[in-house]
């Protein structure tokens, strides 16, 4: 595992370039968001996505994977057009601790399988992550870094993450202790917008 200690006040373009090289070579990484730590890879890495699904013990079509975008332009490339109501809601709350479930477009269906009708979209309020995705040039696929502990749902401490995943992932970006509350998940695929999971974000 390659280790990088970065935060919004301490990161450089060389580190981001090195991390992107690993990601583009089918690397799987653990990174901070504006909520919890997440597991991810390039959206275009079949090997990376398969490895993440294997680690999560999920089939590709059934895995709760989101894509992390750097801006709204990237969002429009991977989802079907949204209503004005949904667009205004997203504009008010992104970047931020939200996952918006949108109708998937054909690109997503080709990457994840034809049964994939929707996709979770995130633009986290985390400078390192947004710069990383911008440098990469396309979204990351991500899933939450869950803990096997019955009380603590997510892994939050860097030492704990390294101990559990040192042999399984290629990069760990350490930004200190993470939160133990995930993003608020908002389903925008039907006429009525529904909050399906209450998390750190408040609408």
ABEGO torsion letter per residue (X at the ends): XBBBBBBAABBBAAAAAAAAAAAAAGBBBBBBBABBBBBBBBAABAAAAAAAAAAAGBBAAABBBBBBBABAAAAAAABBBBBAAAAAAAAAAOBEBBBBBBBBBAAAAAAAEAABABBBBBBBBBAAAAAAAAAAGBBBBBBBBBBABAABABBABAAAAAAAAAAABABBBBAEBBBABBBBBBBAABABBBBABBBABBX
